């Protein structure tokens, strides 16, 4: 996704609650509200005055407070435990961890991650590296599969460690996908891959951009909504 414009944090009184929000001005024509794990963000045309902007937020106060409460009570990130016999989510399925003596290496066997570890090894680090290697292999293959359908040559693919974005795209450096996507189903990974590839055609989120996405991945809306819900509880390793 292209970098978001810099947003300044502000505050507004809604009922008896002081609510923080980030104001993002752009070339958009209408005011809009977005609430996710990052809180409330307000998109506004560059010429919109603060009175109009805050009046819009107050008008939608009931919805804003309801959605903020829903996110606050949503599932918290799952802190994964790495030990012999534990399970890790990989491509939407549980994979068991097997720890055996070795020289701090890892290998995959069916639905099992084998960690060949020294006695003093950091098992979390070994598992993270194994997941990242598998993620890069998987993501590269999925981007390669969809690039021809987008009508663009295969771009470089790398991993990101972002906390709030699933992917990014640059015409110069290629596509970066969040390695934690490896925990989720392949169709969700495919959606992010297609989304970033579509930015090679349109570096924005215009109607033409979404038309490209839909032409290759018709079920993108469902995948996008599911990823938004999964973000708050994304496994942490």
SEKE-120779 format. One line per 10 residues: for each residue z, y, x of N, C-alpha, C, O. Coordinates in pm, whole numbers, plus 50000, padded with zeros to 5 digits. Each point is the difference from the previous one (the first is absolute). Example, Ala and Ser with C-alpha at 12.3 -4.5 7.8 and 13.67 -1.06 7.14 Angstrom:
<marmars>
50780/49431/51319/50000/50119/49911/50000/50120/50090/50066/49998/50104  49862/50107/49861/50006/50119/50082/50073/50109/49923/50017/50111/50051
</marmars>
This chain:
<marmars>
50000/49882/50084/50000/50118/49916/50000/50125/50088/50060/49997/50108  49876/50111/49852/50002/50119/50081/50138/50060/50003/50076/49981/49905  49960/50092/50201/50131/50059/50009/50028/50091/49882/49914/50077/49958  50208/49915/49987/50038/50087/49890/50031/50139/50052/50048/50014/50113  49925/50090/49808/50035/50134/50042/50150/50011/50023/50079/49929/49938  49959/50161/50151/50142/50019/50028/50069/50049/49874/49950/50091/49933  50163/49849/50033/50071/50035/49878/50135/50061/50033/50073/49949/50085  49961/50161/49849/50128/50066/50020/50097/49956/49892/49965/49998/49882  50157/49966/50157/50099/49955/49901/50063/50119/49931/50040/50098/50064  49969/49893/49805/50063/50103/49918/50099/49932/49907/50013/49877/49999
50058/50203/49922/50098/49946/49906/49988/50073/49867/49964/50117/49994  50068/49809/49899/49993/50057/49866/50113/49941/49915/50036/49884/50017  50019/50196/49893/50106/49954/49912/49938/49945/49872/49932/50073/49927  50092/49799/50046/49953/49934/49878/50122/49953/49924/50065/49903/50039  49968/50167/49851/50124/49969/49931/50117/50036/50091/50016/50116/50038  50064/49784/49996/50113/50022/50090/49975/49944/50139/50090/49997/50084  49788/49959/49940/49968/49938/50128/49910/50089/50085/49903/50057/49952  50132/49952/50175/49913/50068/50096/49908/49895/50059/50046/49903/50061  49826/50116/49921/49900/49901/50041/49916/50057/50115/49945/50110/49990  50045/49812/50117/49913/50039/50111/49857/49958/49969/49977/49896/49939
49929/50185/50104/49860/49961/49984/49918/50060/50114/50041/50096/50064  49844/49845/49959/49909/50050/50102/49876/50055/49932/49937/49932/49918  50028/50189/50116/49885/50067/49941/49880/49985/50093/50005/50038/50117  49888/49906/49828/49876/49979/50077/49888/50079/49934/49957/49968/49889  49998/50135/50178/49890/50081/49947/49868/49947/50055/49989/49962/50117  49911/50037/49797/49868/49950/50041/49893/50063/49912/50027/50094/49924  49853/49853/50086/49889/50054/49921/49996/49941/49858/49906/50025/49925  50195/49898/50039/50003/49942/49866/50001/50111/49894/50036/50114/50029  49925/49850/49849/49987/50101/49894/50121/50006/49908/50021/50100/49932  50059/49793/50065/50113/49996/49907/50127/49956/50070/49995/49938/50106
50117/50094/49834/50130/49958/50052/50020/49851/49974/49952/49947/49900  50118/49987/50189/50028/49858/49983/50131/49961/50065/50042/50061/50097  50024/49837/49848/50128/49951/50051/49986/49856/50046/49935/49919/49934  50125/50050/50179/50002/49863/50051/50141/49966/50043/50065/50079/50069  49984/49804/49890/50133/49955/50038/49990/49859/50055/49949/49911/49933  50099/50070/50189/50005/49867/50060/50124/49993/50088/50094/50076/49981  49906/49831/50116/50118/49982/50084/50034/50124/50082/50111/50012/50052  49793/50080/49959/50024/50123/50077/50059/50111/49915/50039/50104/50053  49969/49877/49815/50052/50102/49911/49889/50069/49922/49892/49944/49981  50136/50178/49975/49907/50077/49917/49907/50083/50087/50045/50072/50089
49825/49917/49884/49900/50083/50065/49918/50070/49892/49961/49940/49900  50013/50187/50122/49925/50080/49903/49870/50045/50065/50001/50070/50101  49887/49891/49839/49869/50045/50046/49960/50123/49921/50008/50001/49877  49949/50103/50194/49968/50125/49932/49876/50065/50059/49975/49989/50120  49947/50079/49795/49888/50080/50053/50054/50109/50093/50114/50045/49984  49806/49996/50110/50047/50100/50097/50039/50132/49934/50088/50070/50050  49849/49965/49840/50027/50129/49936/50113/49995/49898/50037/50104/49944  50020/49778/50031/50107/49990/49900/50126/50071/50048/50041/49983/50115  50020/50096/49798/50123/50070/50034/50121/49909/49984/49994/49899/49931  50117/50139/50134/50120/49917/49994/50056/49994/49857/50054/49896/49961
49933/50211/49963/50050/49997/49862/49926/49894/49918/50060/49926/49923  49808/50069/50096/49920/49899/49929/50036/49860/50046/50013/49908/49919  50002/50075/50212/50032/49868/50056/50135/49951/49951/50012/49886/49953  50090/50198/50056/50133/49955/49960/50011/49988/49849/50078/49919/49950  49847/50161/49977/49997/49984/49855/49942/49864/49961/50045/49937/49904  49855/50020/50171/49939/49870/49976/50100/49887/50027/50007/49904/49924  50071/50110/50183/50101/49898/50031/50106/49995/49890/50037/49893/49954  50011/50225/50004/50102/50006/49895/49947/49939/49870/50073/49929/49930  49802/50098/50038/49939/49945/49878/50002/49847/50002/50011/49936/49895  49978/50008/50224/49997/49854/50014/50132/49945/50055/50003/49892/50058
50106/50184/49922/50128/49964/50059/50048/49861/49957/50050/49924/50083  49936/50043/49790/50048/49870/49952/49930/49886/50073/50065/49904/50042  49804/50107/49973/49923/49897/50070/50040/49994/50147/50017/49892/50056  49998/50226/50007/50036/50004/50142/50135/49932/50024/50011/49917/50090  50089/50117/49832/50133/49943/50020/50000/49849/49973/50065/49924/50071  49861/50034/49828/49992/49858/49967/49938/49922/50115/50052/49896/50040  49837/50153/50014/49932/49930/50109/50082/50002/50128/50002/49900/50073  50066/50210/49956/50085/50004/50120/50112/49898/49989/50034/49934/50098  50024/50054/49784/50107/49901/49980/49947/49858/50014/50069/49913/50054  49810/50063/49898/49941/49867/50012/49980/49962/50146/50028/49887/50040
49923/50207/50040/49980/49971/50143/50133/49981/50071/50011/49916/50089  50090/50162/49871/50129/49988/50066/50064/49864/49974/50070/49946/50086  49905/49999/49795/50058/49870/49965/49909/49884/50035/50034/49884/49977  49849/50146/50079/49905/49895/50035/50055/49914/50113/50096/50037/50068  49841/49848/49951/50043/49909/50104/49993/50066/50137/49907/50075/50029  50193/49897/50052/50005/50052/50135/49920/49910/50094/49977/49883/49969  49981/50171/50146/49926/49917/50095/50076/49873/50036/50122/50002/50019  49806/49887/49989/50061/49872/50034/50011/49990/50152/49899/50005/50070  50222/49980/49979/50021/49986/50144/49987/49852/50034/50085/49919/49964  49808/50045/50105/49973/49861/50031/50090/49948/50111/50027/50070/50098
50019/49808/49886/50083/49934/50100/49913/49897/50072/49927/49923/49937  50080/50077/50195/49921/49906/50079/50094/49903/50069/50075/50036/50091  49919/49840/49865/50078/49892/50060/49934/49870/49961/49913/49997/49912  50127/49896/50151/49942/49870/49969/50026/49965/49853/50114/50001/49954  49779/49969/49974/50011/49963/49860/49981/50115/49903/49988/49978/49880  50008/50146/50171/49980/50116/49913/49854/50005/49953/49914/49929/50052  50061/50155/49847/49865/50014/49946/49953/50145/50011/50077/50094/49980  49795/49921/50053/49937/50131/50008/49880/50003/49907/49924/49903/49994  50056/50208/49932/49881/50011/49915/49876/50033/50083/50000/50099/50074  49897/49819/49915/49876/50021/50072/49885/49979/49902/49985/49891/49944
49934/50212/50036/49888/49994/49906/50045/49952/49862/49931/49924/49933  50187/50123/50026/50049/49971/49866/50067/49865/49984/50040/49965/49890  49971/49957/50218/50063/49868/49993/50113/49990/50102/49998/50066/50104  50100/49849/49866/50112/49982/50090/49962/49908/50116/49945/49892/49980  50084/50153/50141/49978/49921/50121/50136/49977/50068/50077/50094/50020  49950/49782/50014/50130/49968/50061/49997/50026/50149/49900/49977/50068  50213/50072/49982/50016/50025/50143/50061/49877/50065/50100/49946/49952  49840/50011/50157/50054/49889/50079/50025/50052/50140/49907/50048/50066  50216/49943/49981/50035/50048/50133/50022/49881/50092/50083/49913/49972  49842/50083/50138/50012/49891/50096/50010/50062/50140/49959/50114/50020
50096/49812/50077/50009/50052/50137/49861/50026/50057/49906/49924/49976  50082/50184/50100/49871/50032/50059/50004/50128/50079/50107/50050/50035  49775/50003/49994/49986/50116/50088/49965/50127/49922/49915/50078/50044  50148/49941/49842/49979/50120/49918/49854/50016/49957/49935/50101/50025  50017/49794/49909/49866/50002/49943/50009/49961/49853/50106/49960/49952  49782/50052/49979/49999/49964/49858/49867/49935/49966/49899/50020/50068  50103/49901/49825/49876/49940/49951/50015/49973/49850/50111/49987/49949  49776/50005/49984/49998/49974/49857/49958/49857/49976/49903/49951/50059  50169/49981/49853/49966/49863/49960/50005/49992/49848/50108/50001/49941  49774/49991/49995/49996/49997/49854/50080/50119/49946/49969/50115/50034
50132/49861/49884/50083/50109/49947/50133/50006/50075/50107/50003/49941  49880/49998/50190/50120/50003/50084/49973/50087/50123/49892/49995/50059  50209/50083/49977/49995/50079/50123/50097/49937/50100/50121/49997/49977  49825/49953/50132/50081/49936/50103/50026/50101/50111/49906/50052/50061  50221/49975/49965/50040/50090/50107/50054/49917/50115/50105/49937/49988  49824/50065/50122/50045/49930/50120/50081/50100/50081/49944/50083/50071  50189/49910/49917/50085/50108/50047/50101/49956/50106/50052/49889/49999  49972/50203/50092/50109/49981/50095/50132/50023/49928/50004/50052/49888  50104/49908/50176/50132/50009/49936/50038/50144/49967/50068/50025/49900  49889/50069/50183/50036/50141/49978/49888/50080/49934/50002/50123/50005
49903/49811/49935/49884/50068/49944/50035/50084/49877/50093/49967/49926  49833/50139/50054/50009/50082/49879/49903/49939/49898/49880/50026/50005  50174/49894/49904/49915/49928/49905/49923/50095/49907/49886/49972/49963  50177/50138/50001/49932/50097/49913/49877/50057/50069/49894/50016/49939  50121/50014/50190/49888/50055/50075/49888/49897/50013/49883/50034/49986  50153/49841/50042/49898/49895/50011/49926/49983/49867/49878/49987/49998  50196/50014/49892/49938/49983/49868/49912/50120/49967/49891/49983/49945  50155/50137/50087/49921/50120/49971/49868/49996/50076/49895/50032/49944  50111/49931/50182/49877/49994/50079/49904/49896/49945/49879/50021/49997  50176/49866/49959/49915/49895/49942/49934/50048/49872/49882/49975/49978
50194/50095/49938/49945/50053/49876/49895/50107/50027/49899/50007/49930  50124/50075/50170/49903/50105/50032/49871/49942/50054/49892/50049/49967  50117/49847/50115/49877/49936/50049/49922/49940/49884/49877/50012/49993  50195/49922/49918/49931/49941/49884/49942/50108/49911/49891/49985/49945  50183/50125/50040/49952/50111/49918/49869/50056/50056/49906/50025/49924  50087/49996/50206/49879/50057/50059/49882/49906/49982/49889/50046/49971  50132/49825/50046/49892/49904/49980/49953/50003/49854/49880/50003/49973  50215/49996/49935/49967/49999/49857/49930/50129/49959/49897/49996/49934  50159/50118/50105/49945/50128/49957/49859/50022/50057/49911/50050/49932  50070/49910/50193/49868/50016/50062/49896/49919/49925/49888/50045/49977
50151/49832/49984/49908/49915/49926/49967/50058/49863/49886/49992/49955  50214/50067/49977/49975/50054/49867/49915/50126/50006/49912/50020/49916  50113/50065/50182/49917/50120/50016/49856/49960/50032/49905/50058/49949  50080/49841/50137/49866/49952/50036/49927/49945/49877/49878/50014/49989  50196/49924/49920/49937/49943/49881/49954/50108/49903/49899/49982/49931  50174/50129/50063/49968/50104/49901/49912/50112/50054/49932/50068/49923  50067/49952/50208/49921/50112/50056/49853/49997/49958/49946/50104/49964  49987/49780/50040/49859/49998/49957/49982/50038/49853/49898/50058/49963  50200/49911/49955/49990/50032/49857/50018/50149/49976/49951/50055/49902  50121/50011/50189/50016/50145/49992/49875/50068/50056/49972/50116/49969
49954/49810/50115/49882/50058/50062/50030/50075/50128/49930/50094/50035  50176/49864/50034/50038/50064/50124/50019/49893/50108/50039/49888/49969  49933/50146/50158/50023/49903/50108/50148/49971/50016/50084/50080/49958  49947/49807/50102/50138/49959/50021/50073/50101/50088/49960/50022/50115  50148/50041/49834/50075/50096/50080/50107/49930/50083/50034/49885/49972  50020/50182/50130/50116/49944/50071/50117/49987/49902/50017/50084/49912  50062/49810/50104/50116/49976/49914/50125/49988/50086/50001/49927/50099  50103/50145/49864/50127/49995/50073/50113/49998/49899/49979/50021/49881  50141/49953/50167/50119/49995/49915/50075/50132/50005/49996/50072/50099  50072/49957/49791/50091/50115/49998/50140/49952/49964/50018/49891/49947
50079/50194/50083/50140/49970/49970/50055/50105/49905/50121/50027/49999  49790/50033/49921/50041/50108/49911/50100/49950/49896/49997/49884/49961  50089/50206/49995/50101/49964/49900/49955/50031/49858/50054/49943/49905  49849/50147/50077/49964/50043/49865/49851/49988/49970/49957/50039/49891  49964/49910/50202/49857/49989/49975/49952/49861/50038/50042/49943/50100  49869/50003/49816/49948/49866/50026/49882/50003/50096/49971/49899/50065  49963/50214/49946/49885/50005/50089/49955/50140/50029/50043/50096/49935  49870/49917/50163/49940/50129/50032/49861/49974/50057/49969/49890/50045  49948/50213/49951/49862/49986/50046/49957/50124/50076/50029/50112/49960  49901/49866/50150/49945/50109/50079/49857/49964/50038/49972/49887/50039
49939/50209/49949/49862/49976/50039/49988/49975/50150/49905/49936/50045  50192/50115/50031/49996/49983/50145/50067/49870/50046/49943/49926/50080  50178/50047/49868/50077/49886/50052/50000/49878/49911/50046/49894/50042  49904/50115/49836/49990/49884/49913/50114/49990/49901/50056/50101/49957  49978/49776/50006/50096/49973/49893/50129/49943/50058/49999/49915/50088  50113/50136/49859/50131/49947/50036/50068/49953/49872/50007/50074/49902  50042/49801/50099/50068/49943/49884/50143/49966/50035/50029/49949/50109  50060/50079/49799/50143/49972/50020/50020/49850/50016/49963/49923/49912  50097/50035/50199/50013/49857/50028/50084/49929/49895/49986/49879/49983  50101/50194/49947/50087/49936/49900/49922/49950/49879/50054/49923/49919
49821/50119/50068/49917/49945/49893/49985/49849/50012/49966/49934/49901  50057/50010/50217/49987/49856/50020/50097/49922/49912/49981/49881/49977  50122/50186/49974/50095/49932/49910/49941/49978/49861/50048/49915/49926  49849/50162/50038/49950/50001/49863/49875/49915/49981/49939/49954/50097  50024/50025/49777/49884/49917/49967/49872/50058/50061/49992/50119/50029  49910/49795/49988/49875/50040/50063/49925/50103/49915/49934/50088/50056  50075/49904/49813/49927/50096/49917/50053/50142/50019/49925/50096/49990  50205/49917/50036/50057/50132/50023/49956/50054/50136/49973/50120/50014  50019/49791/50084/49948/50040/50132/49854/50043/49987/49958/50099/50060  49967/49826/49861/49859/50033/49981/49983/50138/49938/49911/50076/50038
50176/49958/49867/49990/50132/49938/50018/50110/50104/49924/50097/50002  50177/49889/50084/50024/50103/50102/49882/50006/50098/49959/50109/50041  49988/49775/49996/49885/49998/50090/49880/50073/49939/49934/50080/50066  50040/49893/49806/49888/50066/49932/50027/50149/49986/49910/50082/50020  50212/49953/49947/50038/50142/49986/49968/50076/50129/49938/50106/49997  50106/49838/50116/49977/50071/50127/49853/49999/50039/49950/50099/50053  49980/49792/49921/49856/49997/50028/49926/50105/49917/49904/50061/50048  50140/49959/49829/49934/50099/49914/50014/50140/50055/49919/50087/49971  50185/49935/50110/50016/50132/50061/49894/50026/50108/49979/50114/50040  49955/49782/50007/49889/50020/50092/49880/50060/49927/49908/50052/50063
50093/49938/49805/49894/50059/49917/50043/50137/49949/49923/50096/50006  50200/49913/49943/50054/50126/49948/50142/50018/50054/50090/49922/49966  49931/50178/50117/50131/50026/50058/50087/50082/49905/50050/50107/50036  49967/49841/49844/50081/50068/49899/50033/49899/49891/49970/49881/50014  50092/50165/49879/50028/49912/49887/49928/50053/49875/50058/50007/49892  49818/50029/50126/49918/50053/49891/49956/49888/49907/50021/49882/50028  49917/50156/49862/49946/49900/49907/49896/49913/50069/49990/49881/49972  49932/50179/50118/49899/49922/50071/50065/49898/50093/49949/49889/50016  50164/50148/50044/50073/49905/50084/50045/49880/49918/49977/49885/50039  50088/50141/49846/50051/49889/49919/49885/49916/49942/50018/49881/49973
49867/50180/50009/49883/49924/49954/49957/49898/50105/49963/49888/49967  50044/50152/50160/49968/49907/50109/50100/49885/50001/49962/49884/50012  50167/50149/49975/50104/49897/49999/49978/49902/49885/50003/49879/50019  49974/50176/49863/49984/49915/49881/49875/49914/50008/49998/49889/49949  49899/50162/50114/49877/49923/50012/50017/49873/50083/49928/49903/49981  50169/50099/50110/50025/49884/50086/50122/49923/49954/50006/49878/50015  50092/50194/49929/50126/49937/49961/50036/50048/49860/50081/50092/49985  49860/49846/49911/50018/50048/49863/50146/50004/49953/50035/50082/49915  50048/49832/50138/50140/49997/49957/50091/50087/50082/50119/49971/50013  49828/50137/50043/50079/50080/50093/50119/50067/49933/50104/50018/50064
49884/50019/49809/50111/50070/49933/50124/49911/49994/50111/50046/50027  49870/49830/49936/50113/49907/49991/50063/49978/50137/50122/50001/50014  49793/49980/50089/50052/49980/50135/50074/50124/50049/50105/49989/50062  49840/50128/49911/50063/50125/50041/50136/50017/49935/50097/50038/50066  49912/49933/49804/50127/50014/49929/50103/49899/50051/50118/50031/50013  49836/49847/50016/50093/49899/50049/50055/50037/50138/50118/49980/50028  49795/50073/50057/50047/50041/50133/50103/50112/49991/50094/50003/50079  49889/50089/49827/50097/50107/49982/50136/49943/49964/50103/50049/50047  49898/49847/49870/50127/49938/49961/50060/49921/50115/50122/49998/50018  49794/49937/50060/50050/49918/50111/50051/50083/50117/50079/49952/50081
49877/50173/49928/50036/50083/50114/50150/50014/50018/50051/49996/50112  50020/50021/49776/50145/50023/50009/50075/49878/50051/50108/50012/50057  49835/49869/49923/50069/49877/50039/49924/49926/50111/50015/49879/50017  49905/50194/50059/49922/49935/50106/50095/49936/50101/50092/50067/50048  49887/49806/49986/50088/49933/50096/50005/50075/50134/49898/50050/50049  50221/49954/50008/50020/50067/50129/50044/49897/50104/50089/49918/49975  49848/50087/50140/50032/49905/50106/50031/50075/50129/50030/49939/50102
</marmars>
